[in-house]
Every structure is written in C-alpha cells, then in structure tokens.
Amino acid sequence: MSDPSFWTPPGSPKFGGDRLGLLDDVEGDLFIETEATFGGVFTSPKLIGLVCGHLNRNDFLESFECPLDKSISIDPFVCLGEIWSRFLVLIKDIIPRSDFTVETVRNDISILLSSALRFLSCTSVDNSLVPAIVTRLRSLLVNVGRLEFKRSSSSHFIHAQIELWISFFKLLELVRDNHGNSILVANILFIELPSIVNELFSLDATSVLDAYGYFVDVVLENLIHLYSLPSSRFLYCPCIDFLWTLVIRYSEKFQIGWFKYLHGKLIKLSSSRRADVYKPCSLESLRPNPVLYTDEQCSADTRNQAVWPLYWSLLAHTAPLHRDYVVFRLHGDVSPEQIQKYSIVVWLIRKLFLGESVLSEKDTRLTMDCLLRVVDIWGPNMETIRSLWLYFGRKLDHGVMPSHESGSPVTGSVDLFKFEYWLSQIQGTTPSELTSFELFCLLLRKVPHQDLGELRTILKLSLPSLTRHVLPHYFLLLGHLFDAYFKQWESNKQTQAYTKAYDNLVEVLLGSCPNLSSPVELQNWDAGRRCSTLQGVQYLLLLCMHYFTKLWNSDGCLDDLITESGFYKLTDLASSIRASLSSSLTSRSNRLSSVGWRSDWVAMTVQFGLDMLGLMHNASEALLQWISRCFDSSFFQSLRWSSSHQFWSLFITQMLISLRRFPSDSKSAKKLICEFTLFIVCMISSPRQISISCYIHKFCDFAITPTVLLIVAFC
C-alpha cells in the first residue's frame, strides 16, 4: 500500500509526476494563475503551492481575489479523490517511488485544489453538483485539516493544510457569489441567507451565522488556539499569516471591522460563550477544545485571566496584517488615523491596569511590549499615555517599582556616576532586557515634539513625595524624553519648532517641583532625596550639552533666548540643591543626617564636572558661556567638602587643560578662571590640603598668569 496509485479511483488521470505537464517557470502560490495541460511530463523542480517567503501579502490578496482560470476541465469527484490520496502520503509519511517525490505530492495537491475551484467557478456548472462537491471538500477538511502544527509535523504537510483552508475560503466565496447574489440583503449580518449554503453545514435557517461566517469563526478559533500555545509545542510558519489575512478581509468586508470582530470573539471566549450554532454540524470537530491553552496545574482564576495577555499579543500580531489589507483595499498608503483603533486599547488598559485586578510584572511587560508594536503601526496616542501614566505614576508615588533597577542608585562608586554609563541605559538597551516601566519610557519616546505641551499636562507628579529609590526611575523617564526630543531635532533641523518645544520639556521637570528653589522647602527634604535629585538634574544638563554641541556645530543657529533660558532653569535648580546640601553640612541640626551622603554628593559633583569638561572640547565660545553657568560658586563649594585629594586634584588638572584651548580674551573663560581662583584660594586656606607649591606648578605649566599672581599674593 506504499504506492499512492492504489488509492486512485479507476479511470483517473495520471498525477504524481507521471504524466502531468506544467510550465517550467511555475512558482509562487496556489492562487497565482498558471497554465497547465494534461499529458506532458512534469519537470519543474519548483514548488507550485505555498513556499515560505516567496509571496508577500499584497500579492497573495491579488491572487486570491482575481478570477480563476476556467481553461482546465477535470472531473471534480476524481479530483477530490486524488487530493485525498496525496494527503495520505503526507500524513503517513510514505516514501514515494524513485520518480515520485514529496515535492511532486505537494504540487499535485495545489493543482488539484485549483482545478476543483476552477470547476466550481464556471457559470455552466450544474447547481445540483455544488452541494456534493462542497460536502466532499468539507469532509476532506474535517479529516486532514486540523491545525495542530506540532513540531513533529512535516513542513510539506503543514503547507498543504494551509492551502486546503485557503481553498475553502475561496470555495465559500464562489458559492456565495454564484448562488447567493440574487437574495442577499444589505444588512451586514446577512439574516436572509441562501438555503443551499446553510444546508451544506447543517445550519439552522434562523442561525445568525451563514456558512461563510461559521467557517471563519472556526478558523479564528484555530488561529487563536495556535497563538496561545507555548513556542515549544507550536511549529510556527509565516504562511499562517495568510489565514489571518483572510479572516481580517472577511471581517472588514462583511462584519463590523477586524478589531471589533476580534474583540467580540475574545470577550465570548473570556465568558465561555460559544458561537450561535443551533445544532452540531461537521465543522464542530475542527474547533480546538479548549480554545485557549493554559497550564493544567494553574488555578481556575489564572485560566480565566489568560485571555487578556493573549488579547494584547493578537493586537500586536494582527495590526500590521490589518494595515497591509487596508493598503491593498485602498490601493495606496494610509495614514495611522485610518487604521488605528485606540478605543479598544484604552478600554483594555483601564480594565487591566486601573481595575481591581493586580497585574504581575511578567504580564505588564508583555502588555507594554505588545503596545509598542501596535504604536509602531498606529502612531502614538495621548489618551493611551494618559491612562498608563495613572498606573505608573501611582507606582512611582507609592515607591513600588520593578525589581530590576533601571536607574543608578546613589552609591560611592564614581564609575556609576559617569554620564556615559547613564546615557547607555537610555540608548543602548534592548526591549527584552527592560522592565515594564522602562518599556513605558520607550513609549514616551515616540511622542512627537509638537505634543510635548500636552504631555507636560499629563506627566504631573510631586517630586518631593518620591523616595530616593524611585527618583532614578523618574529621571530615567525624563532622560528618555530629552534624548528622543533631541534626536528628532537632530534629524529634522527645524530650529524654531523644536526650540519652542524645549521649554515644555524643561517644564515637565520644573512643574513637578515648583518650590524647590526655596531654601526652606529644600531643607525640609532629606539629604538622600536631594542627592538623588541633584544626580538626575546633572545628568539632564549633560544630556542637553551633549546635543547642543552637535546642533551648534551642524546648524550654528540655536535659539539663544528660548534654549538658553531652559538650560539656565536646570542649572539654577542644580545650584539650589547644591547650596542646600552645603548648608546642611554647616548646620548642627542637619549635620548628622547629611554627613552620610557627603562622599556621594562630592563624588557625583566631581564626575559631573569632569563630564562637562569633556564636552567643553567641542564647545563654541557661546556654549562655553552656558557651561560656565554650571561651574558656579555652589559647584566649587561642593568640592571643598571632599576628604580625598584625588577627587578635586583630577578636576583641577582637567579644568586647566580645557581652559587652555580658549583665547585669553574669552569672556566666558575669564569668568571660569575667576570662579576657579576663588576655589583655589579657599582650598589653600584649608588645613586639610597639601602644599600650594604643586598648584603653582600646575598653573605655571598652563600659563594662567593672573591666577598664579593671585595665589602668590594670597600666600
């Protein structure tokens, strides 16, 4: 019984590569039109049916919707018998004859399915034959069409199954077009259905589903089941997306739209409601049971909640498929507004994030990852961000954040205070390594600069209420916003539009701490929170200057009034915090609570100075004036509290190297030298410092004569 010819009915034409002739250049999908004649020898080594990667979705839809070629004449009942015999070869994994390969079996199935469909598309077909043909195809689908896609399954068998399901889609459209057009009504539910179509599937005449809708419902449940399986149990094939595409096409043409159609289906699954079918019919055996795969050991409540992560996954997976179909239908590109359905997304966020249920970090990460994929297709949406901020803002306010620390905690290690380390956390991470909050930060990066004013009103938070453990998370969020904004500016070069948006970006931070410029308010804030805030503000200053040097060198036309004002607001905030920390160290009441943070405070101040000096090498004279604003009296006063010569000695050397490159008549350089001189004078007067001779040597090496004279005079 190993020879498939044993299953061939008497009088059948020869298939399986014996006497079947096709053009040698035949390739592509089942529905791509091919010319075939019987009596030749099949010599093409190429597969005619589905082949992974050989057909994009647009070409597939064109081939699916085009009329079938009616030039081939073959007995449909013989054809169906041959299809069954070829599937048996693939199912039983029978080794063909030497001149009969698995590829030819696949090609035979493609040709035979196409031939059967061509027969049904002929207008001269006797209507009495249609029920018998459709019934036999239905039996074939029930027996060999179950979409299990186990890893042990043959790739050829999987692709043949997909072709069979696609053929059934085409079959039902042919039946509908040829036999139902005269009695169809305009109602989208198609309550008045041709009796011939209902009888093929044993559907009751009063059923709200027609044969096509019923079949699509079965297909969708199979696809949902496959997508709920763990990857270890499911052999994924990109050709499955063709079935998704046809389901989307059906919902857009005959239902209320894809996303509402999917929403209704998943809500039914979450409530364990089944399709409205009045009595069992043959396709019921194709429905997976259960539709949603869950671990048998999990609780009943967990199984009931399994639909929501799957919902997000299906939204992310089908959003690009839906877009491609809309582009195909409209014959051109579409704007995100034409395809987005954020009402469903907002509904899901409010139900899952803001409801009574508590999401695990794993489920939250999955949701944010899927939402990022959806936003890539639909574009950003402010109402979605507003709803998510209610969730993540509450977590920040309560001090409950994911276990993976995204921001650098305040620590004694100077390396962790380096700007490049913080910048790498913003620019160099991959989504698979991020927490849900960090994925939310990636979502904020997608907000265009013209919407920063609205975003400013959304991201409202009281900075003093945050603990020192979550402050790095908040400044990481601001870092993502600043970095994304500057990247947009850098790529578009629209100076005026982006400088106006810069002030909104700065106000996102300042609006969260309106009273921090008050010394009294700052003193009521513990030293640990002030240190964490100072660290975050200094990172933002460095990030701004990092991009200002690039933009100034490329454009030479930064808007001084707006950009400088925003930059100075950040420097003033940093100066106020430094001054309050210095005041705490001189106050007896606060000394003990502050002294534990002194080394961290000095370390982050020194590292900030070194990082800013590194940016000075690329700065123009105008930007040097902005940088000099960072090195004010509060900055140098912070260095005086260092108990280590190594910290400020390294800074002094780098400061002198940086100042040497500017001309002697530079006003900004003179201002820095003046502040620097006062610092040196104070350091000389301190009993903890080493001999002045080494500093005179350093200053003489760099030929800064006024400073040397001042030091000598002081001595």
C-alpha positions, -999 to 999 in steps of 0.1 A, spaced: 0 0 0 30 23 -2 22 33 -38 -4 61 -39 -18 46 -72 -35 20 -50 -59 48 -38 -65 62 -72 -101 55 -85 -103 37 -118 -102 59 -149 -84 87 -131 -59 108 -150 -22 102 -140 -9 125 -113 21 124 -90 46 134 -116 39 106 -141 21 124 -170 15 159 -158 29 188 -177 34 224 -164 55 253 -175 90 251 -161 88 286 -146 57 279 -125 63 291 -89 46 310 -61 12 304 -45 -17 282 -53 -38 311 -65 -12 326 -88 -26 318 -123 -7 290 -141 -12 273 -174 -15 235 -172 -22 208 -196 -25 171 -190 -4 146 -210 30 162 -206 58 153 -181 62 174 -150 98 185 -149 98 217 -128 117 212 -95 100 242 -80 70 240 -57 38 254 -71 20 258 -37 28 278 -6 65 283 0 78 304 29 90 338 19 80 335 -18 48 356 -17 41 388 1 6 396 15 -3 421 -13 5 395 -40 -14 369 -21 -45 391 -18 -43 399 -55 -41 363 -65 -69 354 -41 -94 379 -54 -86 375 -91 -110 353 -112 -99 317 -116 -88 303 -150 -116 281 -164 -95 265 -191 -88 232 -173 -115 206 -174 -114 177 -150 -140 156 -132 -143 172 -98 -150 139 -80 -119 123 -94 -100 154 -84 -112 152 -48 -103 115 -46 -68 123 -58 -64 151 -33 -73 127 -5 -47 101 -17 -20 128 -18 -28 139 17 -25 103 29 11 102 15 20 133 36 1 121 67 16 86 67 50 99 57 51 72 29 83 71 9 73 77 -27 87 58 -57 120 69 -71 102 91 -97 77 104 -72 90 129 -46 73 147 -17 76 179 -37 55 165 -65 29 154 -39 27 190 -27 24 202 -63 -3 177 -71 -24 189 -41 -20 225 -53 -30 217 -88 -59 195 -78 -73 221 -54 -70 248 -80 -88 225 -106 -117 218 -82 -121 256 -76 -119 263 -113 -147 238 -119 -170 255 -93 -163 289 -108 -177 280 -142 -211 296 -147 -223 265 -166 -218 242 -136 -250 223 -127 -262 237 -94 -271 202 -82 -234 192 -82 -223 220 -59 -237 205 -26 -220 172 -34 -186 188 -42 -187 212 -12 -197 183 11 -167 162 -1 -143 191 4 -158 197 38 -152 160 47 -116 163 35 -111 194 56 -125 177 87 -103 146 83 -69 162 74 -73 199 82 -69 202 119 -44 230 125 -22 215 152 12 223 137 32 201 160 69 203 159 69 168 147 47 177 117 62 177 82 66 212 67 51 199 35 20 187 54 16 220 72 17 240 40 -7 216 23 -31 221 52 -29 259 49 -36 256 12 -67 235 19 -81 261 44 -73 289 19 -91 269 -8 -121 266 15 -122 304 18 -122 307 -19 -148 280 -22 -173 297 1 -168 330 -18 -175 312 -51 -207 296 -37 -218 329 -23 -211 348 -55 -227 323 -78 -257 312 -58 -264 339 -33 -263 372 -51 -299 372 -60 -312 370 -25 -286 388 -4 -298 418 16 -279 449 26 -278 440 63 -243 432 74 -255 402 94 -270 386 63 -301 373 80 -316 362 48 -292 335 36 -294 311 6 -308 279 19 -283 259 -1 -254 274 18 -269 267 52 -277 231 43 -241 224 34 -231 229 71 -263 217 87 -270 253 99 -305 261 110 -323 286 88 -326 310 118 -289 310 126 -272 344 128 -242 328 110 -241 320 74 -218 292 61 -190 317 54 -193 333 88 -195 300 105 -164 288 87 -144 320 96 -154 316 132 -139 281 132 -108 293 115 -104 322 140 -107 298 170 -80 276 155 -57 306 150 -63 318 185 -56 284 199 -23 282 179 -12 316 192 -20 306 228 4 276 226 39 279 240 66 280 214 79 246 225 47 230 213 40 250 182 59 250 149 54 285 136 52 291 99 49 327 85 24 313 59 -2 311 87 -4 348 84 -23 343 51 -51 327 71 -51 357 94 -52 380 64 -83 362 50 -101 364 84 -93 401 85 -105 405 50 -138 388 58 -144 409 90 -137 441 70 -159 432 41 -188 415 58 -186 424 95 -181 455 117 -143 457 112 -114 435 123 -107 448 157 -143 450 169 -148 415 154 -117 402 173 -129 420 205 -163 403 203 -147 369 198 -123 372 227 -149 386 251 -170 355 242 -141 333 250 -135 350 283 -171 343 293 -170 307 279 -198 315 254 -198 296 221 -208 306 186 -246 308 179 -249 274 162 -283 257 169 -272 221 163 -240 202 159 -225 202 124 -195 187 108 -170 216 113 -175 215 151 -149 187 153 -124 212 140 -128 236 169 -100 233 194 -110 223 229 -102 243 249 -96 273 226 -72 289 250 -42 268 260 -34 270 297 -13 251 321 -33 223 336 -17 230 370 -27 267 371 -57 279 391 -92 285 377 -88 322 381 -55 322 362 -71 303 334 -99 329 332 -74 357 330 -53 340 303 -74 357 276 -60 392 283 -23 386 276 -34 367 245 -56 397 235 -26 420 236 -5 395 216 -31 392 189 -35 430 187 3 433 182 4 405 157 -26 414 135 -21 452 135 5 451 106 -17 425 88 -47 447 91 -27 477 78 -15 457 48 -50 447 40 -63 483 42 -34 495 20 -43 468 -5 -80 477 -4 -74 514 -9 -46 509 -34 -22 532 -17 -6 543 16 -29 550 45 -24 574 75 -23 559 110 -57 577 117 -74 555 91 -64 522 108 -59 529 145 -85 516 170 -72 530 203 -106 529 219 -100 492 223 -65 498 237 -77 524 262 -105 500 273 -80 472 279 -56 495 298 -84 508 321 -98 473 327 -64 456 334 -42 484 348 -67 506 366 -92 479 377 -93 457 407 -70 430 392 -33 431 401 -10 425 371 22 407 375 54 422 362 55 395 335 21 403 322 28 441 324 60 436 304 41 416 278 14 443 276 39 471 271 59 452 246 28 445 225 16 481 229 50 493 215 45 471 185 10 485 180 22 521 183 48 514 156 18 507 132 -8 532 145 14 560 158 14 574 194 -19 582 212 -20 607 241 -51 591 257 -32 558 259 -3 575 276 -26 594 300 -42 561 311 -8 544 315 6 573 335 -22 568 360 -8 534 366 30 541 365 27 575 382 9 557 411 37 532 413 63 559 414 43 578 441 40 547 462 76 537 458 67 503 442 88 497 411 100 465 393 128 447 410 152 454 381 168 487 390 169 508 358 184 539 373 218 540 391 212 541 428 232 567 448 264 548 456 300 555 464 313 541 432 324 571 410 321 550 378 283 547 383 281 585 383 296 588 348 274 603 322 283 577 296 270 550 320 236 567 324 234 575 287 240 538 278 210 529 299 189 552 278 203 544 243 219 510 245 193 486 260 172 461 242 134 456 249 139 420 261 161 432 290 138 461 301 112 463 329 77 474 322 84 509 334 114 512 310 92 499 282 68 527 291 97 551 288 102 538 252 66 545 245 71 581 256 100 585 232 75 581 203 56 613 213 63 639 186 77 673 197 45 691 189 27 671 215 51 679 244 28 707 256 0 682 261 24 656 276 35 683 301 0 684 315 -2 646 317 31 638 335 22 656 367 40 644 398 52 658 431 89 653 431 94 658 469 70 629 475 92 604 457 116 582 477 153 582 468 149 546 454 124 556 427 139 591 419 164 575 395 135 559 377 117 592 372 149 609 359 154 579 336 119 587 322 129 624 317 162 612 301 143 592 275 121 622 268 150 646 264 171 621 243 142 614 220 134 651 216 170 659 207 172 630 182 141 644 164 156 678 164 190 665 152 173 647 122 148 673 112 169 705 117 137 726 123 152 750 148 123 773 155 97 745 160 120 724 183 132 753 205 97 762 214 91 726 224 122 726 245 107 749 271 78 725 275 102 696 281 120 715 308 87 724 325 79 687 328 106 686 355 101 721 370 64 716 372 69 686 395 90 706 420 77 743 419 91 751 454 125 735 453 141 769 446 131 779 482 159 771 507 133 764 534 115 738 513 148 722 503 159 719 540 126 700 547 137 675 521 160 647 534 196 647 521 192 613 503 164 626 481 182 658 474 213 639 463 193 616 440 175 647 425 208 665 421 223 635 403 193 634 379 193 671 371 231 670 364 225 641 340 199 662 322 223 691 320 250 669 305 225 654 280 214 688 269 250 700 264 259 667 246 233 675 219 239 713 220 275 708 209 263 687 179 234 711 170 256 742 173 283 727 152 259 715 125 235 744 124 252 772 142 218 787 149 205 776 183 178 800 196 196 817 225 165 832 241 145 800 245 171 773 246 194 792 269 166 801 292 156 764 295 192 754 301 196 780 328 165 769 346 181 735 350 214 749 362 196 771 387 178 741 401 210 722 405 227 752 422 198 755 447 201 718 456 239 720 460 236 751 481 211 734 504 234 704 508 263 727 517 241 745 542 230 711 558 267 703 564 272 735 583 241 732 604 243 712 636 207 700 634 211 685 600 247 676 601 243 640 613 216 632 588 237 647 559 272 635 566 264 600 554 257 614 520 287 637 518 310 614 499 283 605 473 274 642 469 311 652 463 317 622 440 287 630 418 297 667 417 333 659 406 322 634 380 297 660 367 325 685 364 347 660 345 319 650 321 311 686 314 348 695 308 349 666 283 321 684 264 339 717 265 364 704 239 337 706 213 320 738 226 320 771 208 325 804 227 288 809 230 283 774 245 313 780 269 292 807 284 264 782 291 289 757 305 304 783 328 269 787 343 272 751 356 305 759 374 292 785 398 300 791 434 278 763 446 297 738 425 331 748 438 318 750 473 307 713 469 343 703 461 355 718 493 338 691 513 359 664 497 380 644 521 401 629 492 428 649 474 423 626 444 388 638 436 394 675 432 430 673 421 420 654 390 393 680 383 418 709 387 441 693 361 413 687 336 399 722 341 433 738 333 437 716 302 402 727 290 407 764 297 440 765 278 423 759 244 403 791 247 419 825 238 430 848 266 403 874 257 375 849 261 349 864 285 335 830 294 370 816 301 378 846 323 346 841 343 355 805 348 391 814 359 377 839 384 354 813 400 383 788 398 407 812 415 383 817 445 381 780 448 419 776 449 422 803 475 397 786 497 415 753 492 448 768 502 433 782 534 420 748 544 443 730 569 435 696 552 450 705 519 485 698 507 512 723 499 504 752 475 536 746 455 521 718 435 492 740 424 515 769 415 535 744 393 503 733 376 491 769 369 525 779 356 525 750 332 493 762 317 504 799 316 475 813 335 494 843 349 466 862 366 457 832 387 492 825 397 498 861 408 466 859 429 477 828 446 512 841 453 497 873 466 474 854 489 503 834 503 
